[in-house]
C-alpha cells in the first residue's frame, strides 16, 4: 500500500522531510513572538524555542540532519530548494517590525540586519558541524545557550546604542 501513495524511496524521503518541517513549524515557528521588536531578543527567543523542541523531539532533528547530509545529488537539490523557500519567508518575518531606534546612529540599519542574520546563521551552521557526529541527547544545551547569549551580547555592543 505504501507504494500506492508514494512512488519512490526519494518521494518517501521528501514526504518525511516535509512532514517533519510542517511538524516543526507547528511546534516551533508558530510559537515565535513576531511582535518582539528587539531583533536580538527575537533571535534569542527563537533559539530557546528551537532548543526546547530539540529536547522534546530529538529524532526529528536526527532525521533532518541525515536529510541535510545526504549524498544523493537529486535529493540535495530538492532539499536546497525547500530550504531556500523557508529561509526567505523566515527572514522577512524575523525582521518585520524591528525597532530600528536601538541601532547606533550612523549605521546602515538594513546592512546591520543582514550582518546579524548572517552571523546567527553562521553560528547555527557552526553548531551543526560540531554536533553532526553526536547524538542530540548528548548535547549540553545550557552550555550552547550561554555561548549563544555571549555572541548576542557582542552583537549588541557592535550595533546597539
Backbone torsions as a table, in degrees:
resi	resn	phi	psi	omega
1	UNK	NA	-33.1	-178.0
2	UNK	-55.2	-48.4	-177.0
3	UNK	-77.5	-3.3	169.9
4	UNK	-70.9	-35.7	-178.1
5	UNK	-96.0	-29.1	-177.0
6	UNK	-127.3	125.9	-171.8
7	UNK	-77.3	-40.4	-172.9
8	UNK	-135.6	169.4	174.9
9	UNK	-63.3	-37.1	177.9
10	UNK	-60.0	-46.0	178.9
11	UNK	-61.8	-39.7	177.3
12	UNK	-63.5	-46.0	179.7
13	UNK	-58.9	-47.5	-179.5
14	UNK	-68.0	-35.5	175.2
15	UNK	-60.8	-46.8	179.0
16	UNK	-63.4	-40.3	177.7
17	UNK	-60.8	-47.7	178.9
18	UNK	-63.3	-39.8	178.1
19	UNK	-61.4	-46.0	179.6
20	UNK	-62.1	-42.1	179.1
21	UNK	-65.3	-39.2	177.1
22	UNK	-65.3	-41.9	177.7
23	UNK	-60.9	-44.9	179.3
24	UNK	-66.2	-34.7	176.8
25	UNK	-59.0	-44.8	-178.7
26	UNK	-70.4	-36.3	-176.9
27	UNK	-88.0	-15.5	-173.4
28	UNK	-129.1	-66.6	-171.3
29	UNK	-61.8	-39.7	-178.8
30	UNK	-70.9	-12.9	-179.5
31	UNK	-95.4	-7.1	-179.1
32	UNK	-68.2	135.0	177.1
33	UNK	-84.6	91.6	-178.5
34	UNK	-74.4	-4.5	175.7
35	UNK	-81.9	-14.5	175.5
36	UNK	-59.1	127.3	-174.0
37	UNK	-95.3	-20.0	178.1
38	UNK	-83.2	112.3	-173.2
39	UNK	-62.0	-36.9	-179.6
40	UNK	-70.0	-36.7	176.3
41	UNK	-68.0	-37.6	177.4
42	UNK	-62.7	-43.1	177.6
43	UNK	-65.6	-36.5	177.8
44	UNK	-63.7	-46.7	179.5
45	UNK	-59.1	-44.2	-179.3
46	UNK	-65.0	-36.6	179.0
47	UNK	-64.2	-46.2	-179.8
48	UNK	-64.1	-37.5	175.2
49	UNK	-62.7	-42.6	179.8
50	UNK	-62.8	-41.8	178.0
51	UNK	-61.0	-42.4	179.7
52	UNK	-62.3	-42.7	179.5
53	UNK	-67.1	-39.7	178.2
54	UNK	-61.1	-40.9	178.5
55	UNK	-64.2	-41.1	-177.5
56	UNK	-73.5	-37.6	-172.3
57	UNK	-130.7	62.9	-175.7
58	UNK	-62.5	-31.0	-176.7
59	UNK	-69.2	-30.3	176.4
60	UNK	-63.8	-43.1	179.2
61	UNK	-70.1	-31.3	174.8
62	UNK	-62.4	-44.5	179.6
63	UNK	-63.2	-45.9	-179.5
64	UNK	-61.7	-39.1	177.9
65	UNK	-63.0	-44.3	177.0
66	UNK	-61.3	-42.0	-179.9
67	UNK	-60.9	-45.5	-178.6
68	UNK	-65.7	-32.3	-177.8
69	UNK	-91.7	7.7	-177.4
70	UNK	-58.5	149.5	179.9
71	UNK	-89.2	-15.0	-176.4
72	UNK	-71.9	118.2	179.9
73	UNK	-62.9	-37.5	180.0
74	UNK	-61.8	-46.3	-179.9
75	UNK	-70.7	-40.3	179.0
76	UNK	-56.0	-43.9	179.9
77	UNK	-60.8	-46.2	178.4
78	UNK	-60.4	-43.9	-178.9
79	UNK	-66.9	-39.0	177.5
80	UNK	-60.7	-44.1	178.4
81	UNK	-60.9	-43.6	178.9
82	UNK	-64.5	-42.2	-179.3
83	UNK	-63.1	-44.0	179.8
84	UNK	-62.0	-42.9	178.9
85	UNK	-61.8	-42.6	-180.0
86	UNK	-67.1	-40.3	-178.3
87	UNK	-67.9	-40.9	-176.1
88	UNK	-65.0	-41.7	179.1
89	UNK	-71.5	-35.7	177.7
90	UNK	-64.8	-40.6	179.1
91	UNK	-60.0	-48.6	-179.3
92	UNK	-60.0	-45.2	-179.3
93	UNK	-66.3	-37.9	-178.6
94	UNK	-64.6	-35.8	-174.2
95	UNK	-98.5	0.2	177.8
96	UNK	-70.3	130.0	175.4
97	UNK	72.5	20.7	-179.7
98	UNK	-67.8	138.0	176.8
99	UNK	-75.7	98.7	-177.2
100	UNK	-76.8	-11.3	179.7
101	UNK	-70.0	-15.9	178.4
102	UNK	-73.0	-23.4	-177.1
103	UNK	-74.2	146.4	178.7
104	UNK	-62.1	147.8	178.1
105	UNK	-63.8	145.8	176.6
106	UNK	88.9	-6.5	179.0
107	UNK	-88.8	148.4	171.1
108	UNK	-82.0	102.2	-171.4
109	UNK	-61.6	-38.8	-179.9
110	UNK	-63.1	-41.6	177.6
111	UNK	-68.4	-36.8	177.5
112	UNK	-62.5	-42.1	178.5
113	UNK	-59.9	-44.0	179.1
114	UNK	-64.7	-41.2	178.4
115	UNK	-62.1	-41.6	177.5
116	UNK	-62.2	-47.0	179.4
117	UNK	-59.2	-46.6	-179.5
118	UNK	-64.6	-38.3	178.9
119	UNK	-63.5	-44.2	-178.9
120	UNK	-71.0	-38.4	175.4
121	UNK	-62.9	-42.2	177.2
122	UNK	-62.9	-41.8	177.2
123	UNK	-61.2	-45.1	-180.0
124	UNK	-61.7	-44.0	178.4
125	UNK	-63.6	-38.2	177.4
126	UNK	-63.0	-43.3	178.1
127	UNK	-63.2	-40.8	178.3
128	UNK	-61.8	-41.2	178.1
129	UNK	-63.4	-41.0	-179.3
130	UNK	-63.0	-39.1	-171.6
131	UNK	-97.0	-0.1	-172.4
132	UNK	-61.1	-21.4	178.4
133	UNK	-105.1	9.1	179.6
134	UNK	-107.9	155.4	169.0
135	UNK	-77.2	140.8	-179.2
136	UNK	-58.7	-35.3	-178.4
137	UNK	-68.2	-13.7	178.4
138	UNK	-84.0	-10.0	-172.1
139	UNK	-74.7	145.6	174.7
140	UNK	-96.7	88.9	-174.4
141	UNK	-65.1	-32.6	179.1
142	UNK	-65.4	-41.6	178.5
143	UNK	-63.4	-42.7	178.9
144	UNK	-65.1	-40.9	178.5
145	UNK	-61.3	-44.3	179.6
146	UNK	-62.0	-43.6	178.7
147	UNK	-63.7	-43.8	179.0
148	UNK	-60.5	-45.3	177.8
149	UNK	-59.0	-37.9	-179.9
150	UNK	-66.0	-35.9	176.1
151	UNK	-69.4	-38.9	176.3
152	UNK	-62.2	-38.7	177.2
153	UNK	-60.9	-40.2	177.8
154	UNK	-66.2	-38.6	176.5
155	UNK	-64.9	-39.1	176.8
156	UNK	-60.4	-46.3	179.3
157	UNK	-61.4	-35.2	-176.6
158	UNK	-76.3	-38.4	-170.2
159	UNK	-111.5	-23.6	-173.9
160	UNK	-97.5	158.8	177.4
161	UNK	-68.4	NA	NA
